[in-house]
Amino acid sequence: VQLQASGGGLVQAGGSLTLSCAASGRTLGTYYMGWLRQAPGKEREFVAAIAWNFANTYYADSVKGRFTVSKDNAKNTVYLQMNSLKPEDTAVYYCAAKKYYSGSPADSSYAYWGQGTLVTVSS
């Protein structure tokens, strides 16, 4: 699976941003598509994920109610809509994919990774 993330940028606190992740190479029917992030000096952490076949969604507590993960089957693309952004959301955001049987969508053990896209939230 090849993943191409885009959509990062600079936004003021309280603003919104949408990240996109275009997938190619395999059908995604049995994959979790995840978003993870890594802030400067911190470990990579789970943000959100979606089960491609069933559209179940999963969120870290820190983003629940503010971020929404969705997919477009026709475009083989996953989105992360980020609202009410906070300075602590500043990080490099990665999209990633793993098979359902590889474990929880809410951990970092993803097999396939896209390049990161930087999100900077100014106060």
N, CA, C and O atoms as a GROMACS GRO file, in nm:
protein
  492
    1VAL      N    1   0.085  -0.119   0.000
    1VAL     CA    2   0.000   0.000   0.000
    1VAL      C    3   0.088   0.124   0.000
    1VAL      O    4   0.177   0.138   0.084
    2GLN      N    5   0.063   0.212  -0.094
    2GLN     CA    6   0.134   0.340  -0.097
    2GLN      C    7   0.037   0.449  -0.050
    2GLN      O    8  -0.079   0.453  -0.091
    3LEU      N    9   0.088   0.535   0.034
    3LEU     CA   10   0.005   0.639   0.094
    3LEU      C   11   0.066   0.775   0.070
    3LEU      O   12   0.187   0.794   0.086
    4GLN      N   13  -0.017   0.870   0.033
    4GLN     CA   14   0.029   1.005   0.005
    4GLN      C   15  -0.057   1.102   0.084
    4GLN      O   16  -0.174   1.121   0.053
    5ALA      N   17   0.001   1.162   0.184
    5ALA     CA   18  -0.072   1.256   0.269
    5ALA      C   19  -0.051   1.399   0.221
    5ALA      O   20   0.054   1.433   0.166
    6SER      N   21  -0.152   1.481   0.242
    6SER     CA   22  -0.142   1.621   0.206
    6SER      C   23  -0.239   1.702   0.290
    6SER      O   24  -0.324   1.647   0.359
    7GLY      N   25  -0.225   1.835   0.282
    7GLY     CA   26  -0.321   1.922   0.346
    7GLY      C   27  -0.272   1.995   0.470
    7GLY      O   28  -0.345   2.076   0.526
    8GLY      N   29  -0.150   1.968   0.513
    8GLY     CA   30  -0.100   2.038   0.630
    8GLY      C   31  -0.076   2.184   0.602
    8GLY      O   32  -0.081   2.229   0.488
    9GLY      N   33  -0.051   2.259   0.709
    9GLY     CA   34  -0.025   2.401   0.693
    9GLY      C   35  -0.028   2.472   0.825
    9GLY      O   36  -0.027   2.411   0.932
   10LEU      N   37  -0.031   2.604   0.817
   10LEU     CA   38  -0.033   2.690   0.935
   10LEU      C   39  -0.175   2.742   0.954
   10LEU      O   40  -0.237   2.792   0.860
   11VAL      N   41  -0.224   2.730   1.076
   11VAL     CA   42  -0.360   2.777   1.105
   11VAL      C   43  -0.361   2.836   1.245
   11VAL      O   44  -0.284   2.796   1.331
   12GLN      N   45  -0.448   2.930   1.266
   12GLN     CA   46  -0.460   2.990   1.399
   12GLN      C   47  -0.542   2.900   1.491
   12GLN      O   48  -0.624   2.821   1.446
   13ALA      N   49  -0.518   2.914   1.618
   13ALA     CA   50  -0.596   2.839   1.716
   13ALA      C   51  -0.744   2.866   1.695
   13ALA      O   52  -0.786   2.980   1.673
   14GLY      N   53  -0.823   2.760   1.704
   14GLY     CA   54  -0.966   2.771   1.679
   14GLY      C   55  -1.005   2.746   1.535
   14GLY      O   56  -1.123   2.732   1.503
   15GLY      N   57  -0.907   2.741   1.449
   15GLY     CA   58  -0.933   2.720   1.308
   15GLY      C   59  -0.949   2.575   1.270
   15GLY      O   60  -0.949   2.486   1.355
   16SER      N   61  -0.962   2.553   1.140
   16SER     CA   62  -0.986   2.419   1.088
   16SER      C   63  -0.890   2.388   0.975
   16SER      O   64  -0.836   2.477   0.909
   17LEU      N   65  -0.870   2.258   0.956
   17LEU     CA   66  -0.784   2.210   0.850
   17LEU      C   67  -0.828   2.069   0.815
   17LEU      O   68  -0.872   1.994   0.902
   18THR      N   69  -0.817   2.033   0.688
   18THR     CA   70  -0.850   1.897   0.647
   18THR      C   71  -0.729   1.832   0.582
   18THR      O   72  -0.672   1.885   0.486
   19LEU      N   73  -0.691   1.718   0.634
   19LEU     CA   74  -0.584   1.639   0.575
   19LEU      C   75  -0.643   1.531   0.486
   19LEU      O   76  -0.751   1.479   0.512
   20SER      N   77  -0.570   1.498   0.381
   20SER     CA   78  -0.611   1.392   0.290
   20SER      C   79  -0.500   1.288   0.280
   20SER      O   80  -0.382   1.319   0.295
   21CYS      N   81  -0.541   1.165   0.257
   21CYS     CA   82  -0.445   1.057   0.238
   21CYS      C   83  -0.495   0.970   0.124
   21CYS      O   84  -0.594   0.900   0.137
   22ALA      N   85  -0.425   0.976   0.012
   22ALA     CA   86  -0.461   0.896  -0.105
   22ALA      C   87  -0.385   0.764  -0.100
   22ALA      O   88  -0.263   0.762  -0.084
   23ALA      N   89  -0.458   0.654  -0.115
   23ALA     CA   90  -0.399   0.521  -0.107
   23ALA      C   91  -0.398   0.456  -0.244
   23ALA      O   92  -0.489   0.476  -0.324
   24SER      N   93  -0.295   0.378  -0.269
   24SER     CA   94  -0.287   0.304  -0.394
   24SER      C   95  -0.211   0.175  -0.370
   24SER      O   96  -0.144   0.158  -0.268
   25GLY      N   97  -0.222   0.084  -0.465
   25GLY     CA   98  -0.143  -0.038  -0.458
   25GLY      C   99  -0.221  -0.160  -0.416
   25GLY      O  100  -0.192  -0.270  -0.462
   26ARG      N  101  -0.319  -0.144  -0.330
   26ARG     CA  102  -0.397  -0.259  -0.285
   26ARG      C  103  -0.541  -0.213  -0.263
   26ARG      O  104  -0.568  -0.094  -0.243
   27THR      N  105  -0.631  -0.310  -0.265
   27THR     CA  106  -0.766  -0.277  -0.222
   27THR      C  107  -0.764  -0.268  -0.070
   27THR      O  108  -0.692  -0.343  -0.004
   28LEU      N  109  -0.842  -0.179  -0.017
   28LEU     CA  110  -0.834  -0.146   0.125
   28LEU      C  111  -0.941  -0.212   0.208
   28LEU      O  112  -0.961  -0.175   0.324
   29GLY      N  113  -1.011  -0.310   0.151
   29GLY     CA  114  -1.127  -0.364   0.219
   29GLY      C  115  -1.103  -0.414   0.359
   29GLY      O  116  -1.191  -0.402   0.444
   30THR      N  117  -0.986  -0.470   0.386
   30THR     CA  118  -0.964  -0.527   0.518
   30THR      C  119  -0.856  -0.450   0.595
   30THR      O  120  -0.780  -0.508   0.672
   31TYR      N  121  -0.852  -0.322   0.571
   31TYR     CA  122  -0.751  -0.239   0.636
   31TYR      C  123  -0.814  -0.136   0.729
   31TYR      O  124  -0.923  -0.084   0.704
   32TYR      N  125  -0.742  -0.109   0.837
   32TYR     CA  126  -0.764   0.013   0.913
   32TYR      C  127  -0.678   0.121   0.847
   32TYR      O  128  -0.562   0.099   0.813
   33MET      N  129  -0.738   0.237   0.830
   33MET     CA  130  -0.663   0.354   0.785
   33MET      C  131  -0.653   0.449   0.903
   33MET      O  132  -0.754   0.493   0.957
   34GLY      N  133  -0.532   0.479   0.941
   34GLY     CA  134  -0.514   0.558   1.062
   34GLY      C  135  -0.442   0.689   1.038
   34GLY      O  136  -0.372   0.707   0.938
   35TRP      N  137  -0.464   0.779   1.130
   35TRP     CA  138  -0.388   0.905   1.137
   35TRP      C  139  -0.314   0.905   1.271
   35TRP      O  140  -0.374   0.881   1.376
   36LEU      N  141  -0.187   0.931   1.265
   36LEU     CA  142  -0.104   0.942   1.384
   36LEU      C  143  -0.025   1.070   1.372
   36LEU      O  144  -0.010   1.125   1.262
   37ARG      N  145   0.027   1.118   1.485
   37ARG     CA  146   0.102   1.243   1.481
   37ARG      C  147   0.220   1.237   1.575
   37ARG      O  148   0.223   1.159   1.671
   38GLN      N  149   0.318   1.319   1.545
   38GLN     CA  150   0.436   1.328   1.630
   38GLN      C  151   0.472   1.474   1.646
   38GLN      O  152   0.508   1.542   1.551
   39ALA      N  153   0.461   1.520   1.770
   39ALA     CA  154   0.497   1.657   1.802
   39ALA      C  155   0.646   1.662   1.834
   39ALA      O  156   0.706   1.560   1.868
   40PRO      N  157   0.707   1.780   1.823
   40PRO     CA  158   0.850   1.793   1.852
   40PRO      C  159   0.883   1.743   1.992
   40PRO      O  160   0.821   1.785   2.090
   41GLY      N  161   0.980   1.655   2.000
   41GLY     CA  162   1.024   1.606   2.128
   41GLY      C  163   0.934   1.503   2.193
   41GLY      O  164   0.957   1.464   2.307
   42LYS      N  165   0.832   1.460   2.121
   42LYS     CA  166   0.738   1.363   2.178
   42LYS      C  167   0.732   1.238   2.091
   42LYS      O  168   0.776   1.238   1.976
   43GLU      N  169   0.676   1.132   2.149
   43GLU     CA  170   0.660   1.010   2.074
   43GLU      C  171   0.539   1.021   1.982
   43GLU      O  172   0.448   1.101   2.003
   44ARG      N  173   0.543   0.938   1.878
   44ARG     CA  174   0.430   0.934   1.787
   44ARG      C  175   0.307   0.881   1.860
   44ARG      O  176   0.318   0.788   1.940
   45GLU      N  177   0.191   0.940   1.833
   45GLU     CA  178   0.070   0.898   1.901
   45GLU      C  179  -0.045   0.882   1.803
   45GLU      O  180  -0.052   0.947   1.699
   46PHE      N  181  -0.135   0.794   1.842
   46PHE     CA  182  -0.255   0.770   1.764
   46PHE      C  183  -0.349   0.889   1.772
   46PHE      O  184  -0.364   0.951   1.877
   47VAL      N  185  -0.412   0.921   1.658
   47VAL     CA  186  -0.508   1.030   1.653
   47VAL      C  187  -0.648   0.977   1.620
   47VAL      O  188  -0.744   1.000   1.694
   48ALA      N  189  -0.658   0.907   1.508
   48ALA     CA  190  -0.789   0.859   1.463
   48ALA      C  191  -0.770   0.748   1.362
   48ALA      O  192  -0.663   0.735   1.302
   49ALA      N  193  -0.874   0.667   1.344
   49ALA     CA  194  -0.867   0.561   1.244
   49ALA      C  195  -1.007   0.527   1.196
   49ALA      O  196  -1.106   0.558   1.261
   50ILE      N  197  -1.012   0.463   1.081
   50ILE     CA  198  -1.139   0.418   1.025
   50ILE      C  199  -1.118   0.279   0.967
   50ILE      O  200  -1.017   0.252   0.902
   51ALA      N  201  -1.215   0.193   0.990
   51ALA     CA  202  -1.212   0.060   0.931
   51ALA      C  203  -1.273   0.070   0.792
   51ALA      O  204  -1.389   0.109   0.779
   52TRP      N  205  -1.198   0.035   0.690
   52TRP     CA  206  -1.241   0.067   0.554
   52TRP      C  207  -1.373   0.000   0.516
   52TRP      O  208  -1.460   0.064   0.457
   53ASN      N  209  -1.387  -0.126   0.549
   53ASN     CA  210  -1.507  -0.198   0.508
   53ASN      C  211  -1.632  -0.157   0.584
   53ASN      O  212  -1.741  -0.153   0.528
   54PHE      N  213  -1.615  -0.126   0.710
   54PHE     CA  214  -1.730  -0.106   0.798
   54PHE      C  215  -1.750   0.039   0.839
   54PHE      O  216  -1.854   0.074   0.895
   55ALA      N  217  -1.651   0.122   0.810
   55ALA     CA  218  -1.658   0.264   0.844
   55ALA      C  219  -1.664   0.290   0.994
   55ALA      O  220  -1.699   0.400   1.035
   56ASN      N  221  -1.631   0.191   1.077
   56ASN     CA  222  -1.617   0.219   1.220
   56ASN      C  223  -1.504   0.319   1.238
   56ASN      O  224  -1.403   0.313   1.169
   57THR      N  225  -1.523   0.411   1.330
   57THR     CA  226  -1.421   0.512   1.355
   57THR      C  227  -1.371   0.506   1.498
   57THR      O  228  -1.442   0.462   1.588
   58TYR      N  229  -1.249   0.549   1.516
   58TYR     CA  230  -1.181   0.544   1.645
   58TYR      C  231  -1.106   0.675   1.664
   58TYR      O  232  -1.049   0.730   1.570
   59TYR      N  233  -1.108   0.725   1.787
   59TYR     CA  234  -1.044   0.854   1.814
   59TYR      C  235  -0.968   0.850   1.945
   59TYR      O  236  -1.008   0.783   2.040
   60ALA      N  237  -0.858   0.923   1.948
   60ALA     CA  238  -0.792   0.949   2.075
   60ALA      C  239  -0.879   1.045   2.155
   60ALA      O  240  -0.950   1.129   2.099
   61ASP      N  241  -0.873   1.032   2.287
   61ASP     CA  242  -0.955   1.119   2.372
   61ASP      C  243  -0.925   1.266   2.349
   61ASP      O  244  -1.013   1.351   2.360
   62SER      N  245  -0.802   1.295   2.317
   62SER     CA  246  -0.761   1.436   2.302
   62SER      C  247  -0.824   1.504   2.180
   62SER      O  248  -0.824   1.627   2.172
   63VAL      N  249  -0.878   1.426   2.086
   63VAL     CA  250  -0.934   1.488   1.965
   63VAL      C  251  -1.083   1.458   1.948
   63VAL      O  252  -1.145   1.510   1.855
   64LYS      N  253  -1.140   1.378   2.035
   64LYS     CA  254  -1.282   1.345   2.024
   64LYS      C  255  -1.366   1.472   2.027
   64LYS      O  256  -1.346   1.561   2.110
   65GLY      N  257  -1.460   1.477   1.935
   65GLY     CA  258  -1.549   1.593   1.927
   65GLY      C  259  -1.492   1.707   1.844
   65GLY      O  260  -1.564   1.801   1.811
   66ARG      N  261  -1.364   1.700   1.812
   66ARG     CA  262  -1.301   1.806   1.731
   66ARG      C  263  -1.256   1.755   1.594
   66ARG      O  264  -1.264   1.828   1.495
   67PHE      N  265  -1.211   1.632   1.589
   67PHE     CA  266  -1.161   1.574   1.464
   67PHE      C  267  -1.260   1.470   1.413
   67PHE      O  268  -1.328   1.404   1.491
   68THR      N  269  -1.267   1.458   1.281
   68THR     CA  270  -1.352   1.357   1.219
   68THR      C  271  -1.274   1.288   1.108
   68THR      O  272  -1.217   1.352   1.020
   69VAL      N  273  -1.272   1.156   1.114
   69VAL     CA  274  -1.207   1.078   1.009
   69VAL      C  275  -1.316   1.022   0.917
   69VAL      O  276  -1.420   0.975   0.963
   70SER      N  277  -1.290   1.028   0.788
   70SER     CA  278  -1.387   0.979   0.690
   70SER      C  279  -1.313   0.925   0.569
   70SER      O  280  -1.191   0.938   0.559
   71LYS      N  281  -1.388   0.864   0.478
   71LYS     CA  282  -1.325   0.806   0.359
   71LYS      C  283  -1.412   0.827   0.238
   71LYS      O  284  -1.533   0.847   0.248
   72ASP      N  285  -1.348   0.821   0.124
   72ASP     CA  286  -1.416   0.826  -0.004
   72ASP      C  287  -1.373   0.702  -0.081
   72ASP      O  288  -1.261   0.693  -0.131
   73ASN      N  289  -1.464   0.606  -0.090
   73ASN     CA  290  -1.430   0.479  -0.153
   73ASN      C  291  -1.387   0.498  -0.298
   73ASN      O  292  -1.292   0.435  -0.344
   74ALA      N  293  -1.457   0.584  -0.369
   74ALA     CA  294  -1.429   0.601  -0.511
   74ALA      C  295  -1.289   0.658  -0.534
   74ALA      O  296  -1.224   0.626  -0.633
   75LYS      N  297  -1.246   0.742  -0.441
   75LYS     CA  298  -1.115   0.805  -0.457
   75LYS      C  299  -1.006   0.733  -0.380
   75LYS      O  300  -0.889   0.772  -0.386
   76ASN      N  301  -1.043   0.628  -0.307
   76ASN     CA  302  -0.946   0.556  -0.224
   76ASN      C  303  -0.869   0.653  -0.134
   76ASN      O  304  -0.747   0.646  -0.121
   77THR      N  305  -0.944   0.742  -0.074
   77THR     CA  306  -0.884   0.850   0.005
   77THR      C  307  -0.949   0.858   0.142
   77THR      O  308  -1.070   0.841   0.158
   78VAL      N  309  -0.866   0.883   0.241
   78VAL     CA  310  -0.910   0.903   0.378
   78VAL      C  311  -0.885   1.049   0.415
   78VAL      O  312  -0.785   1.109   0.373
   79TYR      N  313  -0.976   1.104   0.493
   79TYR     CA  314  -0.965   1.245   0.533
   79TYR      C  315  -0.961   1.256   0.684
   79TYR      O  316  -1.013   1.171   0.756
   80LEU      N  317  -0.900   1.361   0.730
   80LEU     CA  318  -0.906   1.396   0.871
   80LEU      C  319  -0.946   1.544   0.879
   80LEU      O  320  -0.866   1.633   0.853
   81GLN      N  321  -1.071   1.565   0.914
   81GLN     CA  322  -1.121   1.701   0.932
   81GLN      C  323  -1.089   1.743   1.075
   81GLN      O  324  -1.133   1.679   1.171
   82MET      N  325  -1.014   1.851   1.090
   82MET     CA  326  -0.971   1.897   1.221
   82MET      C  327  -1.032   2.034   1.248
   82MET      O  328  -1.003   2.131   1.177
   83ASN      N  329  -1.115   2.041   1.350
   83ASN     CA  330  -1.180   2.166   1.390
   83ASN      C  331  -1.132   2.207   1.528
   83ASN      O  332  -1.074   2.128   1.602
   84SER      N  333  -1.156   2.330   1.561
   84SER     CA  334  -1.121   2.384   1.693
   84SER      C  335  -0.976   2.349   1.729
   84SER      O  336  -0.948   2.301   1.839
   85LEU      N  337  -0.889   2.373   1.636
   85LEU     CA  338  -0.750   2.336   1.656
   85LEU      C  339  -0.686   2.414   1.770
   85LEU      O  340  -0.717   2.530   1.795
   86LYS      N  341  -0.596   2.346   1.839
   86LYS     CA  342  -0.525   2.402   1.953
   86LYS      C  343  -0.375   2.399   1.924
   86LYS      O  344  -0.329   2.318   1.844
   87PRO      N  345  -0.300   2.486   1.990
   87PRO     CA  346  -0.154   2.482   1.969
   87PRO      C  347  -0.094   2.344   1.997
   87PRO      O  348   0.004   2.304   1.934
   88GLU      N  349  -0.152   2.271   2.090
   88GLU     CA  350  -0.100   2.138   2.122
   88GLU      C  351  -0.129   2.035   2.014
   88GLU      O  352  -0.082   1.922   2.022
   89ASP      N  353  -0.206   2.072   1.913
   89ASP     CA  354  -0.226   1.984   1.798
   89ASP      C  355  -0.112   1.996   1.697
   89ASP      O  356  -0.107   1.921   1.600
   90THR      N  357  -0.022   2.089   1.720
   90THR     CA  358   0.092   2.106   1.630
   90THR      C  359   0.176   1.980   1.627
   90THR      O  360   0.220   1.931   1.731
   91ALA      N  361   0.198   1.927   1.507
   91ALA     CA  362   0.270   1.801   1.493
   91ALA      C  363   0.285   1.770   1.345
   91ALA      O  364   0.222   1.833   1.259
   92VAL      N  365   0.367   1.672   1.317
   92VAL     CA  366   0.368   1.610   1.185
   92VAL      C  367   0.264   1.499   1.188
   92VAL      O  368   0.270   1.410   1.273
   93TYR      N  369   0.172   1.503   1.097
   93TYR     CA  370   0.064   1.405   1.089
   93TYR      C  371   0.096   1.303   0.980
   93TYR      O  372   0.134   1.339   0.869
   94TYR      N  373   0.078   1.177   1.015
   94TYR     CA  374   0.104   1.068   0.923
   94TYR      C  375  -0.024   0.989   0.900
   94TYR      O  376  -0.101   0.967   0.992
   95CYS      N  377  -0.045   0.947   0.777
   95CYS     CA  378  -0.148   0.848   0.753
   95CYS      C  379  -0.080   0.711   0.744
   95CYS      O  380   0.035   0.700   0.702
   96ALA      N  381  -0.153   0.610   0.782
   96ALA     CA  382  -0.096   0.476   0.790
   96ALA      C  383  -0.205   0.372   0.767
   96ALA      O  384  -0.324   0.402   0.777
   97ALA      N  385  -0.162   0.251   0.736
   97ALA     CA  386  -0.258   0.144   0.709
   97ALA      C  387  -0.209   0.012   0.769
   97ALA      O  388  -0.089  -0.016   0.771
   98LYS      N  389  -0.304  -0.066   0.817
   98LYS     CA  390  -0.270  -0.202   0.860
   98LYS      C  391  -0.393  -0.290   0.846
   98LYS      O  392  -0.507  -0.242   0.845
   99LYS      N  393  -0.367  -0.419   0.835
   99LYS     CA  394  -0.476  -0.515   0.821
   99LYS      C  395  -0.550  -0.527   0.954
   99LYS      O  396  -0.494  -0.505   1.061
  100TYR      N  397  -0.674  -0.563   0.944
  100TYR     CA  398  -0.757  -0.578   1.064
  100TYR      C  399  -0.693  -0.672   1.165
  100TYR      O  400  -0.698  -0.647   1.286
  101TYR      N  401  -0.634  -0.781   1.117
  101TYR     CA  402  -0.583  -0.883   1.209
  101TYR      C  403  -0.452  -0.841   1.277
  101TYR      O  404  -0.399  -0.914   1.360
  102SER      N  405  -0.402  -0.723   1.238
  102SER     CA  406  -0.274  -0.678   1.295
  102SER      C  407  -0.287  -0.615   1.432
  102SER      O  408  -0.188  -0.574   1.492
  103GLY      N  409  -0.409  -0.607   1.483
  103GLY     CA  410  -0.426  -0.554   1.616
  103GLY      C  411  -0.512  -0.431   1.619
  103GLY      O  412  -0.576  -0.395   1.520
  104SER      N  413  -0.514  -0.366   1.733
  104SER     CA  414  -0.601  -0.251   1.753
  104SER      C  415  -0.567  -0.137   1.658
  104SER      O  416  -0.450  -0.112   1.630
  105PRO      N  417  -0.669  -0.068   1.608
  105PRO     CA  418  -0.642   0.049   1.524
  105PRO      C  419  -0.585   0.165   1.604
  105PRO      O  420  -0.534   0.262   1.546
  106ALA      N  421  -0.593   0.157   1.736
  106ALA     CA  422  -0.554   0.269   1.822
  106ALA      C  423  -0.412   0.258   1.875
  106ALA      O  424  -0.374   0.332   1.966
  107ASP      N  425  -0.334   0.168   1.821
  107ASP     CA  426  -0.193   0.169   1.858
  107ASP      C  427  -0.110   0.209   1.737
  107ASP      O  428  -0.165   0.237   1.630
  108SER      N  429   0.019   0.212   1.752
  108SER     CA  430   0.105   0.265   1.646
  108SER      C  431   0.164   0.158   1.556
  108SER      O  432   0.253   0.186   1.475
  109SER      N  433   0.117   0.035   1.570
  109SER     CA  434   0.178  -0.075   1.496
  109SER      C  435   0.122  -0.086   1.356
  109SER      O  436   0.068  -0.191   1.318
  110TYR      N  437   0.133   0.018   1.279
  110TYR     CA  438   0.086   0.019   1.141
  110TYR      C  439   0.198  -0.028   1.048
  110TYR      O  440   0.315   0.002   1.069
  111ALA      N  441   0.159  -0.101   0.945
  111ALA     CA  442   0.258  -0.161   0.854
  111ALA      C  443   0.299  -0.066   0.742
  111ALA      O  444   0.413  -0.070   0.696
  112TYR      N  445   0.209   0.018   0.700
  112TYR     CA  446   0.233   0.106   0.586
  112TYR      C  447   0.215   0.250   0.631
  112TYR      O  448   0.122   0.285   0.703
  113TRP      N  449   0.309   0.333   0.585
  113TRP     CA  450   0.310   0.473   0.628
  113TRP      C  451   0.326   0.565   0.508
  113TRP      O  452   0.400   0.535   0.415
  114GLY      N  453   0.256   0.676   0.514
  114GLY     CA  454   0.280   0.781   0.418
  114GLY      C  455   0.384   0.878   0.474
  114GLY      O  456   0.427   0.866   0.588
  115GLN      N  457   0.423   0.973   0.391
  115GLN     CA  458   0.513   1.076   0.442
  115GLN      C  459   0.430   1.168   0.530
  115GLN      O  460   0.308   1.177   0.513
  116GLY      N  461   0.491   1.234   0.621
  116GLY     CA  462   0.416   1.320   0.711
  116GLY      C  463   0.381   1.452   0.646
  116GLY      O  464   0.441   1.496   0.548
  117THR      N  465   0.281   1.515   0.706
  117THR     CA  466   0.244   1.650   0.665
  117THR      C  467   0.236   1.735   0.790
  117THR      O  468   0.172   1.696   0.888
  118LEU      N  469   0.300   1.850   0.788
  118LEU     CA  470   0.314   1.933   0.908
  118LEU      C  471   0.191   2.020   0.929
  118LEU      O  472   0.146   2.090   0.839
  119VAL      N  473   0.139   2.013   1.050
  119VAL     CA  474   0.031   2.101   1.093
  119VAL      C  475   0.084   2.189   1.205
  119VAL      O  476   0.132   2.139   1.307
  120THR      N  477   0.076   2.318   1.187
  120THR     CA  478   0.121   2.413   1.288
  120THR      C  479   0.003   2.500   1.328
  120THR      O  480  -0.060   2.564   1.244
  121VAL      N  481  -0.026   2.501   1.457
  121VAL     CA  482  -0.136   2.580   1.509
  121VAL      C  483  -0.078   2.691   1.595
  121VAL      O  484  -0.013   2.666   1.697
  122SER      N  485  -0.101   2.812   1.553
  122SER     CA  486  -0.046   2.927   1.626
  122SER      C  487  -0.147   2.976   1.729
  122SER      O  488  -0.268   2.968   1.709
  123SER      N  489  -0.094   3.027   1.839
  123SER     CA  490  -0.182   3.075   1.947
  123SER      C  491  -0.217   3.221   1.928
  123SER      O  492  -0.290   3.278   2.010
   0.00000   0.00000   0.00000
